[in-house]
């Protein structure tokens, strides 16, 4: 079992938070500890979350980032044309009111 490893990068005005699970297996307790230890990365801006992990791990990260302008998660086939995009989970500004998808800023 392992804690999440995060990498944060900027792309076209978005904060892209990537994560990995070393060894591929984690627990809810390890995810919670990882998020708590890195809470500062989930603050401010427009947050896009990208990684492979259990749905409950994404839920915990979205909850941590819910106060940001927008929080979205990566979907490799979620675009209107089947392309990769980010699907909005929470939005708190006029800019993203009614927006369901954000184009991948790293594409």
Secondary structure, 3 states (H helix, E strand, C coil): CCCEEEEEEEECCEEEEEEEEHHHCCCHHHHHHHHHHCHHHHCCCEEEEEECCCHHHHHHHHHHCCCCCEEEEEECCCCCCCCCEEEEEEECCHHHCCCCEEECCCC
